[in-house]
């Protein structure tokens, strides 16, 4: 009975009206509101919960935008990472393909013209950048070696006997000592003369005492000359490959018999063709 009376007293107090007065700054009549005590308490509780809820939503929204920004950033980083890794794999496959050929010459002939905690993407990117630069340097080196390989004269333009070597000699007609800038190779009339390296024909025609002459620019400072030809079959500006027929043996110009006068020039100076003729492709 005592507890009932206590509960009844509490309920009576809870619903005891409280008057709220709103006093305007004008002469308008004062406004009075009667609200039960429990209503004010409930309102305050609801206001507190509402405020907490709104703040939590705002915090979650901010966190969402931060996470979204981080996600977009890392997505871009991984995209760049995957691209560079793909480039490395492609380069690795290319090197495996090249080194499968076994010999330096075959490799050069087949070279194609040309991050604890959060992910430390910058460190990864720097490592990959250095790797890519190294791969690029290797490819540039191989490309240069390939160009050098194809530009360097090899073997002799014809098969035959060497009748006059590079260097000082006695001229076959005048008998005087002279410096022979090339090599004379005797061969039967009409024997095919072949380019000793790939390049572009820079001269093809008559040249006085040298007779029918062909000059080929190979790049990287190399030029070759083929003289006393019976007939030239290439034209100025024509691209030729190593081993391609460019003329036929003759004795035009100041020649004592059918042969090829063959010269190799490097960086504007004649060099001994022998050291290039002894190389094998």
PyMOL commands that set and color helices and strands:
alter all, ss='L'
color gray80, all
select helices_A, chain A and resi 2-14+37-99+104-109+121-151+208-210+274-277
alter helices_A, ss='H'
color red, helices_A
select strands_A, chain A and resi 17-22+31-36+161-164+167-170+177-180+183-186+192-194+199-206+212-219+222-232+239-240+245-249+259-266+269-271
alter strands_A, ss='S'
color yellow, strands_A
deselect
rebuild
show_as cartoon
